[in-house]
Amino acid sequence: MSQRDYYEVLGVERDADEATLKSAYRKLALMHHPDRNPNNPDAAEKFKEASEAYAVLSDGEKRARYDRFGPAGVGGAGAGGFPGFDASGFGDLSELFGGLFGFASGGGFGGGPAGPMAGSDLVYRMQIAFRDAAFGVEAPVAISRLERCDDCGGTGAEPGTKPRTCPACSGRGRQRTSQGFLTVTRPCPNCAGEGQVIDKPCAPCGGEGRRRVKKDMTIRIPAGVESNARLRLTGEGDAGPNGGPAGDLYVVLTVSDDEVFGREDDDIVLTLDLPFPTLVLGGEVPVPTLDGEETMTVPPGTAVGAELRLKGRGMGRLGRGGRGDLIARVSVRVPRSPSKEEKEALRRYAELTGAPVGKGRGVLGKAKKIFS
């Protein structure tokens, strides 16, 4: 093996700490691992080179000798590296690659029995009304999930019997195989990585130790939630195999649109169409709210586009208490077919203010007459 500087091999500074060394080695090992590069001698050589560098630099005593004397300080001999190098002797590949190549991270190569795995998380999607999102609501949820089999108590074995330790892996759930200098762990084929063997499976659950059931529950949706909010219910997912802990249930919410109100953060908004005299002279007008109809004061001289507020009539504030506001955005109500009296009154107002208004048929009427 080439005697490149070990720090250069891993691509780290000479004062790199343990976490930096491990992270650098992990990246290189994942890139050049023989399982990912079958029949590639160059990748295997790079993996071995990175492994040798990490083996030395991750060991405080060896690193000190290397920093002082170079490769000779750790038994380096020309291009052959230091004698007795074995990738399995410097670190736990199951720790470095846990879950990436299909084996558990607990216990290492020579670790104890495989521990119980947690169950899967579940996702439930729910649509709720706008007003329920504003005030909060208790809602029913029906899910299908795996629960521990009551007949076998979750062991998967027929009642009155028990699983036995897998003789092929001694209960570790993993087996070691050597490929030249490299030692690899894989799930035990005899027990499928479970670490135990069931001679007489439980009939109701087929040896799974879990059974699928329908679960009805009621959840509390807090006030102020928005679409895509996720509620986490710890331990309400699938039960884990071999008595492992249950996963979680995530309820993903969609809030329906409302016919009257829009939403801006914790505030609700609506358009308030008002007659022109009310904008000029002011007045008291009824407005809808989430709590029912209320009266809002319109100040004299209110302009179109102005925002009027009712404090505390908006959405609940999630996790903070209280409520947002109701915002009424003012618009002018224009009569489509004003009466004769209304037209006369408007013309008199136009004369007083000098406002330009059409007379008789107006431009459109004249155009119709020309082309008729």
N, C-alpha and C positions, 0 to 999 in steps of 0.2 A: 504494500500500500504506500502511496506517495506520502512523504513526510511533510505535507503542508502544515503551516501553523494552525493549531487546533482552533484558535480564536477566529482565524480567517475562514476555516472550514465551516464553522457555525455562523459566521457573519456577525459577530458581536465584538464589543469593545473589551479590553483586557480587564476592566473593572466591573464587568457584567455580574449581576447578582444571580442567585439560584433560579429565580422565576424567569429571568430573561434567558438564561441558558436553556431551561426546560422548554420555553416557548419556541426558541430558535430551533432546537433539536426536533421538536414535535412537527414543525412545519416541513423540515427537510425529510424526516422519516416518513411522513404521510405522502410526500411527493415521490420518494424513491423506494417505498416499501415493495418487496418482491411480489406480494399479493396483488399489487396494483400494476406491476410491471413484469409479468411473467416472461421468461426467456429473454430478459434484457440484462446482459452482464454489466453494462455500464451503470444502470440504475442500481443493481445489487452492490457494485463497488462503491458507489456514492453513499448508499445506505450504510455500508460497513464503515466507511470513512467518517460519516457523521456520528455513527454509534460509538466509534473509538474515541472521537474527540469529546463527546458528551460523557463517556465513561470516565475519562480523566478529569475534565474540568468540573464535573458535578461532585467529585470526591475531594474534600478539602485538603487532605494530606497529599494526594497525587497531584492536585493542582499546584500546591506550593512547590513541590519538587520540580514540576514541569516549568513553572515560572522561573525557577532558579537555574536549572540545568538543561532545560529543553527536553526533547524526546528521550535522551539518555537517562534523565532523572526518573523516568517511569518505565524503564526497561526497553526503550526503543532500540531496535536493531536494524539499522539501515532502512530498507524499504519494506520491512516485514512487520512494522508496528511492534508493540510490546508483547512479550511472550504470554501465552495463556489467555489472550483476549477472547471473551465470550459475551455476546450482546445480552444474554440472559442474566449476566452476573452484575450488571451495573444499574439496572433499573427495571421497573415493572411495566412491561409493554401493555399489559391489560389496563394499567393506570393511564398510560399515555394515549392509548387508542381505544379506551373504553367505549363500547357501543358502536365503534366505527367498523370493526371487523366481526361483529356479531357475538361478543362475549361480555360478561358482566365485569364491572370495574372493581367490585369488592373482592378482597381475598387474594388478588394477584395470582401468580403462577402456582404457588404452593399454598394458597390460602385455604380457609376453612370452607364449610358447606355454603352453597349458593344461598343467599338470603332471599326472602320473599319479595316479589316485585309488586309495585303499586298497580292498581287497576287503571283503566283508561279514563281520561276525562271525557265528558259528554257535553254536547252543545244543543241547546233548545232555543228555537227562535219564536218570539212572541210579538204580536202586534197589539198595541194598546191605544185607547182613545186619547185625544189631546187633553181633555179635562182630567183623565186619570193620571197623565204625566204631570199635570199641574199640581194635583193634590196628593198623589200617591194612592195606591190601591192594593188590596189583597187579591191575588189572582190564582186560579187553579192551574196546576201544571200536571200533565200526564206524560210519563217517560217510560221507555223500555230500557232496562238495564240488567246487568248480571249481578246477582246477589249470591251470597254464600249458600251452598246447598245445606238445608237443615238435616237431611237424612244422614249425610256423612260428616257434617260439621266442617265442611270445606276441605277435607283431606283428599277427596276423590276416591277413597277406598271404600269398599263395601262395609256397611256397619258391622262392627265386631272385629274388623281387621285394620291394619295400619300400613302405610307405605313403608318400604324398607330402603335403606341407603343403597344407592347405585354402586354395585361392586366395581364397575368399570372406571369410575372417576372418584370413588370414595366419598361421594356426596358433594364434590366441589362443583359439579355441573360443567366442568371444563376438562379437556385433556391436552397435554403438551406433546407436541411433535417437533422433532429437530430436522432442520433443512440446512445441513452444513453448519456454518457458524451461527445460524439464526434459530432461535427457539420460538415457536408460535403456539398460542393456545386457541382452541376452537371449542364450540359447544360439544358436549359429550353426545355421540350418536346413540348411545344405549338408552339414555334418559331424556334426550332432546334438551339438555341443558338444565333440567329441573333438579338434578342432584338426588333424585329418589325414583324408585320404581314401584308401580302399583300392580300387584299380582291379580287382585280381584277388584276391578273398577266398580264404583257405585253405579247401580243401574239408572236411577232417576237423572243423574247428571252426566252419565257416561264417563266417569272418571275425571271430569273437569274440575269438580269441587265447587262449581258455580252453576246457577240456573238462571235463565232469562225470565224476568217477571215484569209485569206492568206496575208501575208505582205512581200513585196519585198523591199529590202534595199541594199545599197552599203556600205561596211565597208572598212576601211583602215587598212591593215596588215602591221605593221612596219618592217623595215629591221632587220634581225638578229634573227627572231623567230626560235624556235626549235620545234620538235615534242612534243606533249602533252602540248604546251603552251596554256594558256587560256586567251582569250580577253573578258573583261567584258564590256557590253553595258548597262549602268544603265537605268532602266525604260523601257527596250524593251522586258520585259517578259509579262506574263499574267497580265491583269488588275485585281485589287483587287475587291472582292465582296463589295457591298454596297458603291461603290465609293472609295474604299481603293486604296492606291498607287500601281502602277504596280511593278512586280518583275523585275529581271534583266535577260539579255540574255548572256550566256557564249558560246563563239565560241572556240571549242577545235580543235587545228590544228594538222595535220599530214603532215610532209614534205617528199616528195617523194625522193628516192635515185636518184643520178645522174650517168650516164654511165661513166663519165670521172673522176669526183671529189668525194673525200670523205670529211668529215668534222671533225675537232677537235677544239671545242669551236668556236672561231671567225675565225680560219684559215681554208683554204681548202687545200687539199693535192692531189697529183697525183704521179704516178710512171713515171719517165723519163728514158726510155731505150736509151742508147747511145752506139755507136761503141767504141771498145777498144781504137783506136787511139785518139778519142776525149777526153777520160778520161786522156790519157797520155799527149797529146800535148795541150789540151784546145781548145776552140773554141766558136763560137756563134751558138746557136741552137734555132729554133722556138718552142714555147710552147703554148698550149691553155690556155686561161684564161676566166673568166666570161665576160670580156670586149672585147674578140676577141683575135686573135693570137698576141703574142709579142715575142721579142727576149730576150733570157737569156744567160748570159756569164758563160761558164764553165771554171774554172781556171785549168791550167795545173796540172797534178798529182791528179786529183779528184778521191777519192776512191769510190768503190761501197758502197752504203748505206749513202753516204754524203747527206746533205740536203741543197738545194739552195733555196733562197727566193726572191720573188718579193713583195716588201712592198706595202701595201694598195690594194692588189688585191684579198682579201678574202671576208668573209661575213660582212655585216653591223653589227656594234656593237649596240645591242639593248639598247636603253636608254642612250647611251654615245656619239654617233656620231663617224664618221670615220669608217674605215674598218680594218679587220684583214689582214693577209698575205696569199700569195700562197706559199706553200711549195712543192718543187719538190724533191722527193727522188730518188736518182740516182741508176740505175741498168745497167748492161752491156748487150748489145745486141749481142748474139752469133748466127752467121750464121748457119742455119741447113744444108745447102748443099753448102759449099764453092767451088769456082771454082779451077781449077788446079793451076792458077797463085796465087790465094789467099793462097792455101796450101803451095806452094813453099815459098811465102813471110813469112808465119808464121813459117815454119821450119827454115828459115834463122834467124828469130828473136829468135826462141827458142835456136838455137846454140849460138847466141850472149849472151843470158841471162842465158844459162845453164838450161833452163826450160825442165822438163821431158815431152816428147811427145811420142805417139805411132808410130810404124813403120809398114808399109805395112798393113796387115789385122788387126794387133793388137790381143789382147787376145780373143775378141769376135769372130773375124774372124777365128782364129785357132780352137776355140771350135766348130764353125759351121762345119768346114772342118772335124774334127775328127768324129762327130756324123752324118755326112751326108752319 
